């Protein structure tokens, strides 16, 4: 099942109870990239730091600008579903709000990205057919359905970022979100 929504920009807002945001904090996400025709798993740090939201209802909360986007699909994936080997259809954000995804690479049996739905369920997929010959495999091993928001970027753009390391982001790479929530700097 897919539902489509049009919008221009997407922001990730972290609800926090503090008066100011540590503006040096940046969002780290697992990315499915490509190099030399093969898909890769990498930990990216987005170039734009969190800022303080001025929007009613979230004012004072930390917000990370994810870029200009083209649409939004709400996808319900059945439990124990195997998405098979595939390329990302577009350069896109995928935000898992519930469930579990296991992402593997056909040329690297030792690397997995286990992505749980919720606050750390944000990934970026950039291994489109023009960049990767085989793509990646996604399985959904949970006992309940997985909910994913698929959000292609406008004009197939990739957000400005730095590659922190090969392989998915670890818990230590994403722990900074909790520091922001406690009002500390990252």
FENPEKA-V880773 format. One record per backbone hydrogen bond with DSSP energy under -1.0 kcal/mol. CO is the residue of the C=O (numbers start at 0). NH is the residue of the N-H. If there is no record, write none. Layout:
BEGIN
CO_NH / CO_NH
END
This chain:
BEGIN
2_73 / 4_71 / 7_68 / 9_65 / 11_63 / 13_61 / 20_22 / 21_24 / 24_49 / 26_45 / 28_43 / 29_123 / 30_41 / 31_125 / 32_39 / 34_37 / 36_132 / 37_34 / 39_32 / 40_166 / 41_30 / 42_163 / 42_164 / 43_28 / 44_161 / 50_62 / 52_59 / 54_57 / 57_60 / 60_52 / 61_13 / 62_50 / 63_11 / 66_9 / 67_153 / 71_4 / 72_149 / 74_147 / 76_145 / 77_80 / 80_139 / 83_137 / 85_135 / 90_152 / 91_124 / 92_150 / 93_122 / 94_148 / 95_117 / 97_146 / 98_116 / 100_114 / 101_138 / 102_112 / 103_136 / 104_107 / 112_102 / 114_100 / 117_120 / 120_95 / 122_93 / 123_31 / 124_91 / 125_127 / 126_87 / 127_130 / 127_131 / 135_85 / 136_103 / 137_82 / 138_101 / 139_79 / 145_76 / 146_96 / 146_97 / 147_74 / 148_94 / 149_72 / 150_92 / 151_69 / 152_155 / 153_156 / 159_46 / 161_44 / 164_42 / 169_173 / 173_176 / 174_177 / 174_178 / 175_179 / 176_180 / 177_181 / 178_183 / 179_182
END
